[in-house]
Amino acid sequence: MTQTRTQIFFSGIENNSIRQLFNQNENKCPQWTPLSKIKNANKVRKIVSGNNHNCLIWKGVNNLEFYQTRNQPKFFTIENEEIKDIQSGYQTYLILTKSGKVFSLAENCAYCEIPLSDPESSNYEKIRPVPFFNKKENNRKVDTFAMVGWSNYFVCKNGKLFGNGFNKGRLGDGTSNESKNLPVLIFENVTRVFGGVKGYSVFFTTKNNELYAAGLNQYGNLGIGNSSIQKSPVKVPNWKAEDILDLQTNDGYSILITKEGKTYGCGNDEYNGFATSKSTFTEIEELKNKKVVEYSGGSRISLALTNENELFGWGFDSDNQPTDQYGNINIQKPHKINLPEIFQNNPSIKLKITCGTQCIYLYPSYNNCLIQDFQKLFESKIFCDSKLSLNENIQFPIHKIIVESRTNLQISTIEDLLNKESFSKQEILLFLKWVYFDEITNVDLLKQIFNSLTLSYPPKNTFQKDLHDLFNDEDSKDFTLLIKNDEDEEEDDKEDEYEEIPVHKIILLTRSGLFREMFENTTEESKSVKDYSGKSIESIEILIKYFYTGKIELTADHDIQLIIEELEDLIEYYQLNENSNILSQLNEIKNKL
């Protein structure tokens, strides 16, 4: 099996100009430079970049890598925590964990934007906890956050919005001059806050399904129909929180993306995508027929990525007005940007984009191959062994062990409880998407279904933990993998000369192309299959556990070098998902030897 080798690409902005990026000469592609020193691009969850060409990279569960232009990279791990998100301001990076704690990586000269009690001692050498949120006695657990230039905004799990950093009327706390080192309360009943790497205002949504804005507004970049500064939050008319996919505020302009993929802009005419001043959010003409799935804005640069991996960009340095050197193309409006060849030839690779103030990073979207495999199983509807029947008119073919292990309920019980309600076929379909691959697209609906099933919401167990529990459930395993004992290879092929690994058949065919093909081409209801890879039972047991957990686990008792070599062969033998991260895990283990 061939593994797609992906990379992270960089485009630097020289003298704050984006001439090279927007060159329209067909013989000259943008200067995308592969970053070879950043390894395992397929493990990257997110990249954020602030001033200059610095960037912070989140890999795996809780690993961070920090790259600076003139210094050696630094590697950090937040112990006993699982990272939920990372954000970048102008000179500060913040990290949010799933437990609601906040950590800071900051340069000491950026004291005003660091939410620490002693910011003067900060530097890029150490990640530091933010006491305001991390101390137990404060009881402030953060749900989501955003960084806007030199200011930070935190939405706690109780809906309270706090902010700190530079002010001058843009913090939204009703004052105009005094900057705040420690966070202050700005608003309540908030659900989400939006940022921008060099912005001067803030947007947030509320539990009432409304959009609010505050801050500097000299170009009409708050979208409220005027250009007056707003020291306190004001409602942005004509917008509902539920319709917004993303919103970013940058240097005098703001860009809003809807969940339908429509793109709207307002503010400074040089950067808002219109070349015309707008004080309310207006749909950008050049992107009307495109479905934008991601947006990233730098100081004066905008990039929009479509669902078809098309990249559009606009914006320029105000000191370098567009001339004929740009091919008579007005770069104040979006136009298509050439991608690196590796992405042009691999349309299946979904992309991510990050704009800093002076650079752009392009990298493959993180794929959880465990989730991906079960999503394919759900969509294919193959190997179903049961049905979920509701109200006589609704029937879904399902895999019994998956549905029952995820809900801890028998199929008959699920049917009885759901039949008491009037759920539509589409609503049950959304529920099953959570069951099979953890997708949550309608929280209110899922809460309603969970309540009908007498289950607590949010779900206590994640998808991966549920599969790990299934791995430990020996009683429910319905299949046996027979492994040949090498010492008996000259003997007759007798069943008692094989060692046994009990498994769930559905896990084998979901995770392995070999078994999927094998079971697709036979109607035999066998209870076992022989492994002909010739590898040790230790290596195969490790791989089988990986099928359930997505993790390679080795101990000091293993012959690690031999195990690695055998696993590399087993990847091809078992035909694993080409997006599998098993090779990158093995490479990490090698590097530690």
ZILIN-V802993 format. One record per residue. N is the residue number from 0. PHI is phi as a letter, one per 30 degrees, with the letter a starting at -180 (999 if undefined). PSI is psi in whole degrees, 0 to 359 (none if undefined). D_FIRST is the distance of its C-alpha to the first C-alpha in Angstrom with 2 decimals. Layout:
[[N/PHI/PSI/D_FIRST] [N/PHI/PSI/D_FIRST]]
This chain:
[[0/999/137/0.00] [1/c/136/3.78] [2/c/131/6.51] [3/d/122/9.74] [4/c/112/12.43] [5/c/163/15.64] [6/b/166/19.16] [7/c/134/22.66] [8/c/150/25.21] [9/b/141/28.95] [10/b/114/31.96] [11/d/151/35.25] [12/c/109/38.62] [13/d/126/41.15] [14/h/34/44.71] [15/i/23/43.69] [16/c/149/43.11] [17/c/32/40.09] [18/e/314/40.95] [19/d/329/37.64] [20/d/327/35.69] [21/c/22/37.82] [22/d/123/38.26] [23/c/4/38.39] [24/d/123/38.27] [25/d/336/35.43] [26/d/358/34.85] [27/b/116/34.41] [28/d/159/31.62] [29/e/151/32.24] [30/d/67/31.77] [31/d/124/28.51] [32/c/122/27.78] [33/d/137/24.44] [34/c/92/25.26] [35/d/336/23.32] [36/d/346/25.26] [37/c/108/23.97] [38/d/166/20.65] [39/h/59/17.98] [40/e/331/18.91] [41/d/351/16.71] [42/c/356/19.09] [43/d/122/22.17] [44/d/318/24.31] [45/a/146/27.12] [46/b/134/28.84] [47/b/147/32.61] [48/b/139/34.87] [49/c/233/38.65] [50/d/155/41.04] [51/h/220/40.05] [52/c/17/36.35] [53/d/150/35.88] [54/a/148/33.07] [55/c/130/32.11] [56/c/131/28.48] [57/c/123/27.62] [58/b/144/24.40] [59/i/219/23.41] [60/d/310/26.45] [61/b/28/29.26] [62/c/138/28.19] [63/b/142/29.83] [64/b/133/29.67] [65/c/122/32.64] [66/c/132/32.65] [67/b/157/35.93] [68/d/315/36.84] [69/c/12/38.77] [70/b/162/37.76] [71/d/147/35.00] [72/d/152/32.57] [73/c/145/33.58] [74/b/131/31.50] [75/b/151/32.90] [76/b/129/32.21] [77/c/105/34.48] [78/d/143/35.04] [79/h/23/35.40] [80/b/152/34.60] [81/c/123/31.75] [82/d/138/31.78] [83/c/323/32.42] [84/a/157/32.93] [85/b/150/33.88] [86/b/155/36.35] [87/b/136/37.90] [88/c/207/41.50] [89/d/315/43.11] [90/b/8/43.07] [91/b/146/42.01] [92/b/135/38.80] [93/b/146/38.98] [94/b/130/36.57] [95/c/133/37.00] [96/c/164/35.77] [97/d/340/35.39] [98/d/356/38.59] [99/j/9/40.51] [100/c/154/41.09] [101/b/138/41.10] [102/b/154/40.42] [103/b/139/41.35] [104/b/112/40.13] [105/b/153/42.91] [106/d/139/44.96] [107/d/338/48.54] [108/d/349/50.08] [109/c/40/48.63] [110/e/327/50.92] [111/d/338/51.91] [112/c/0/48.49] [113/c/120/47.49] [114/d/56/48.46] [115/c/160/49.55] [116/d/337/52.98] [117/b/66/52.89] [118/d/336/50.78] [119/d/337/52.49] [120/c/3/50.62] [121/d/154/47.14] [122/a/177/44.70] [123/d/14/41.03] [124/c/345/40.85] [125/b/138/40.77] [126/d/129/39.69] [127/c/139/42.80] [128/d/149/43.46] [129/c/107/45.71] [130/e/326/48.71] [131/e/326/49.91] [132/c/336/46.97] [133/c/340/45.84] [134/d/131/49.16] [135/e/321/49.54] [136/d/339/53.16] [137/d/333/52.26] [138/h/44/50.18] [139/c/97/48.29] [140/c/127/44.65] [141/d/134/42.82] [142/c/319/40.70] [143/a/160/39.71] [144/a/169/40.89] [145/a/152/41.01] [146/c/134/42.19] [147/b/97/44.43] [148/i/248/45.29] [149/c/18/47.52] [150/b/155/47.80] [151/b/148/45.80] [152/b/134/45.92] [153/b/126/44.99] [154/c/115/45.02] [155/d/164/45.76] [156/d/339/44.85] [157/d/5/48.50] [158/i/0/48.24] [159/d/134/50.27] [160/c/121/49.29] [161/c/152/50.09] [162/b/153/50.05] [163/a/167/50.90] [164/j/200/51.06] [165/e/149/52.92] [166/c/267/55.28] [167/h/35/57.81] [168/j/358/57.70] [169/c/0/53.95] [170/d/334/53.21] [171/i/11/54.57] [172/c/12/56.84] [173/j/355/60.04] [174/c/172/61.00] [175/b/332/60.87] [176/c/314/61.06] [177/d/120/60.24] [178/d/154/56.63] [179/c/118/55.29] [180/d/311/53.50] [181/d/143/53.13] [182/e/145/51.85] [183/b/153/54.51] [184/d/132/54.45] [185/c/317/54.05] [186/a/166/53.49] [187/b/167/52.78] [188/h/39/50.78] [189/c/143/47.91] [190/c/330/44.38] [191/a/148/42.44] [192/b/146/43.18] [193/c/145/41.74] [194/b/192/41.60] [195/a/136/41.31] [196/d/332/40.78] [197/b/53/44.22] [198/c/171/46.03] [199/b/17/49.65] [200/a/172/49.62] [201/b/145/47.83] [202/b/145/46.78] [203/a/158/46.26] [204/c/158/46.25] [205/b/170/48.41] [206/d/344/48.48] [207/d/12/50.88] [208/i/31/48.08] [209/c/158/49.70] [210/c/130/48.61] [211/b/158/50.74] [212/b/156/50.99] [213/a/156/53.05] [214/k/196/53.63] [215/d/145/54.48] [216/b/30/54.78] [217/d/340/56.57] [218/c/7/54.34] [219/i/24/54.13] [220/d/359/50.62] [221/d/350/51.20] [222/i/23/51.32] [223/c/8/54.65] [224/j/2/56.71] [225/b/180/58.57] [226/b/32/58.17] [227/c/139/60.02] [228/d/142/58.63] [229/b/101/57.75] [230/d/338/58.47] [231/b/155/57.68] [232/d/139/55.01] [233/b/152/55.89] [234/d/134/54.29] [235/d/116/52.24] [236/d/155/53.54] [237/i/17/51.61] [238/b/139/48.37] [239/c/140/46.93] [240/e/323/44.55] [241/d/345/42.36] [242/c/351/41.66] [243/c/124/40.31] [244/d/312/36.65] [245/a/157/37.43] [246/a/128/40.46] [247/b/141/40.88] [248/c/129/44.13] [249/b/217/44.36] [250/d/78/47.05] [251/i/11/49.55] [252/b/161/47.18] [253/b/145/45.02] [254/b/132/42.07] [255/b/133/41.36] [256/c/129/38.33] [257/d/166/38.83] [258/d/341/36.40] [259/d/353/36.63] [260/j/12/35.29] [261/d/147/38.70] [262/c/127/39.71] [263/b/148/43.23] [264/b/160/45.01] [265/a/164/48.41] [266/j/213/50.35] [267/e/125/50.64] [268/d/344/50.51] [269/d/338/48.75] [270/b/357/45.57] [271/d/1/45.64] [272/j/1/44.00] [273/c/333/47.30] [274/i/21/49.43] [275/b/137/52.12] [276/d/137/53.33] [277/b/132/52.41] [278/c/1/53.85] [279/b/156/52.00] [280/d/124/48.34] [281/b/140/47.90] [282/d/136/44.86] [283/d/122/43.47] [284/e/315/44.01] [285/d/346/41.10] [286/c/12/38.56] [287/d/327/40.27] [288/c/15/37.76] [289/c/146/34.72] [290/c/104/33.19] [291/d/129/32.81] [292/c/346/30.54] [293/a/143/31.13] [294/b/144/33.95] [295/b/134/34.64] [296/b/137/37.92] [297/c/211/39.14] [298/d/310/42.78] [299/b/28/43.27] [300/b/141/39.83] [301/b/136/38.03] [302/b/134/34.43] [303/b/127/33.38] [304/c/131/29.83] [305/c/171/29.54] [306/d/349/27.27] [307/c/19/25.86] [308/i/32/24.96] [309/c/136/28.15] [310/c/124/29.94] [311/c/146/33.75] [312/b/157/36.18] [313/a/165/39.89] [314/j/161/42.50] [315/a/171/44.09] [316/d/130/46.39] [317/d/343/49.96] [318/d/352/51.22] [319/b/81/49.32] [320/d/146/50.28] [321/d/136/48.16] [322/b/191/49.64] [323/d/341/48.87] [324/d/346/46.29] [325/c/14/44.00] [326/i/29/44.43] [327/i/22/47.04] [328/c/128/44.42] [329/d/104/45.84] [330/d/8/43.19] [331/d/349/45.07] [332/c/151/43.20] [333/d/142/39.45] [334/b/161/37.50] [335/d/141/33.88] [336/c/135/32.09] [337/d/138/29.33] [338/c/158/25.98] [339/e/150/23.91] [340/e/325/21.80] [341/d/328/18.44] [342/d/332/19.63] [343/d/324/21.24] [344/d/356/18.07] [345/b/73/16.17] [346/d/345/18.73] [347/d/344/16.54] [348/d/112/17.04] [349/d/144/20.39] [350/c/161/22.69] [351/b/151/25.45] [352/b/145/28.55] [353/b/127/31.21] [354/c/129/34.52] [355/c/194/36.70] [356/d/333/40.19] [357/b/17/39.17] [358/a/167/35.40] [359/b/137/32.38] [360/c/136/28.90] [361/b/127/25.94] [362/a/160/22.73] [363/d/143/19.85] [364/d/139/21.00] [365/d/131/20.04] [366/c/122/17.77] [367/d/99/18.36] [368/d/336/15.21] [369/d/310/17.47] [370/d/317/19.96] [371/e/318/17.54] [372/d/319/16.19] [373/d/331/19.85] [374/d/318/20.95] [375/d/322/18.68] [376/d/315/20.16] [377/d/315/23.61] [378/d/331/23.32] [379/d/333/21.97] [380/i/26/24.84] [381/c/157/23.10] [382/i/22/23.94] [383/d/139/27.09] [384/b/8/29.66] [385/a/176/32.60] [386/b/146/34.52] [387/c/110/36.22] [388/c/125/39.55] [389/b/132/41.93] [390/h/33/45.35] [391/i/333/44.83] [392/c/349/43.35] [393/c/122/40.06] [394/b/132/37.25] [395/b/123/33.67] [396/d/132/31.16] [397/b/171/29.58] [398/c/112/27.74] [399/e/312/30.67] [400/d/327/29.15] [401/d/312/27.60] [402/d/317/30.87] [403/d/324/33.08] [404/d/330/31.18] [405/d/331/31.17] [406/c/345/34.87] [407/h/30/36.24] [408/b/148/38.14] [409/d/153/38.22] [410/e/318/37.47] [411/d/322/41.13] [412/d/318/42.32] [413/e/315/40.14] [414/d/316/41.59] [415/d/316/45.13] [416/d/318/44.94] [417/d/333/43.32] [418/d/346/45.67] [419/d/347/48.52] [420/c/173/47.27] [421/c/62/46.83] [422/d/141/43.24] [423/d/168/41.83] [424/d/320/38.64] [425/d/323/37.13] [426/d/320/38.17] [427/d/325/36.60] [428/d/318/33.38] [429/d/323/33.39] [430/d/316/34.02] [431/d/332/31.09] [432/d/326/28.79] [433/d/317/29.97] [434/e/314/29.44] [435/d/324/25.80] [436/b/30/24.52] [437/i/20/27.53] [438/d/130/28.55] [439/b/105/32.24] [440/c/344/33.77] [441/b/95/37.30] [442/d/315/38.65] [443/d/318/42.06] [444/d/315/40.74] [445/d/321/38.42] [446/d/319/41.42] [447/d/317/43.48] [448/d/319/41.04] [449/d/320/40.65] [450/d/321/44.42] [451/d/328/44.71] [452/c/8/42.40] [453/h/37/44.46] [454/c/149/41.45] [455/d/147/41.83] [456/b/137/40.26] [457/d/160/38.34] [458/e/135/35.98] [459/d/325/36.37] [460/c/139/32.81] [461/d/168/29.68] [462/e/314/26.72] [463/d/324/24.86] [464/d/322/28.06] [465/d/319/28.59] [466/d/326/25.22] [467/d/320/26.06] [468/d/323/29.38] [469/d/322/27.74] [470/e/323/25.74] [471/d/354/29.20] [472/d/87/30.83] [473/d/328/30.85] [474/d/332/33.33] [475/c/355/31.15] [476/d/131/28.15] [477/c/14/28.10] [478/b/156/25.39] [479/b/130/24.72] [480/c/122/21.68] [481/c/123/23.08] [482/c/126/21.94] [483/d/132/23.33] [484/d/117/25.72] [485/e/328/25.04] [486/d/339/28.80] [487/c/19/29.40] [488/d/342/26.81] [489/c/352/29.76] [490/d/170/31.55] [491/d/156/31.50] [492/d/82/28.77] [493/c/145/30.87] [494/e/324/29.95] [495/d/0/31.91] [496/c/6/29.81] [497/c/141/26.82] [498/d/150/26.57] [499/c/138/26.06] [500/b/109/24.12] [501/d/139/25.63] [502/b/176/23.48] [503/c/127/23.83] [504/e/322/22.19] [505/d/329/21.68] [506/d/318/19.63] [507/e/310/17.23] [508/d/338/16.72] [509/d/321/16.66] [510/c/343/14.01] [511/b/122/11.70] [512/d/328/10.30] [513/e/309/11.12] [514/d/329/14.66] [515/d/314/15.11] [516/d/320/14.72] [517/d/314/16.82] [518/d/335/19.56] [519/d/330/19.66] [520/c/13/20.55] [521/b/148/23.28] [522/c/1/26.52] [523/d/129/27.16] [524/c/67/28.02] [525/d/157/26.75] [526/c/0/27.15] [527/a/162/24.72] [528/b/147/21.65] [529/c/141/20.83] [530/c/127/17.85] [531/c/23/16.96] [532/d/336/14.47] [533/i/11/17.50] [534/c/163/17.12] [535/d/154/20.18] [536/d/330/21.45] [537/d/314/21.76] [538/d/319/18.07] [539/d/322/17.35] [540/d/320/20.31] [541/d/319/19.08] [542/d/319/15.73] [543/d/318/17.86] [544/d/325/20.15] [545/d/323/17.40] [546/e/324/16.69] [547/d/321/20.35] [548/c/339/21.06] [549/i/11/18.08] [550/b/141/19.30] [551/c/122/18.60] [552/c/116/22.06] [553/c/152/23.11] [554/b/171/26.72] [555/d/341/28.91] [556/d/344/29.02] [557/d/151/25.39] [558/d/89/24.43] [559/d/317/22.32] [560/d/317/20.95] [561/d/316/19.89] [562/e/315/18.44] [563/e/313/16.28] [564/d/318/14.97] [565/d/321/14.35] [566/d/322/12.69] [567/d/323/10.15] [568/d/322/9.42] [569/d/332/9.85] [570/e/315/7.26] [571/d/318/4.63] [572/e/315/7.87] [573/d/357/8.97] [574/h/64/6.23] [575/d/158/7.69] [576/e/130/8.99] [577/d/343/7.45] [578/c/7/11.00] [579/e/141/11.04] [580/c/14/13.38] [581/d/324/12.62] [582/d/319/11.61] [583/d/326/14.86] [584/d/317/16.74] [585/d/322/15.83] [586/d/322/16.88] [587/d/319/20.06] [588/d/318/20.81] [589/e/316/20.42] [590/d/337/22.82] [591/c/349/25.34] [592/d/none/25.47]]
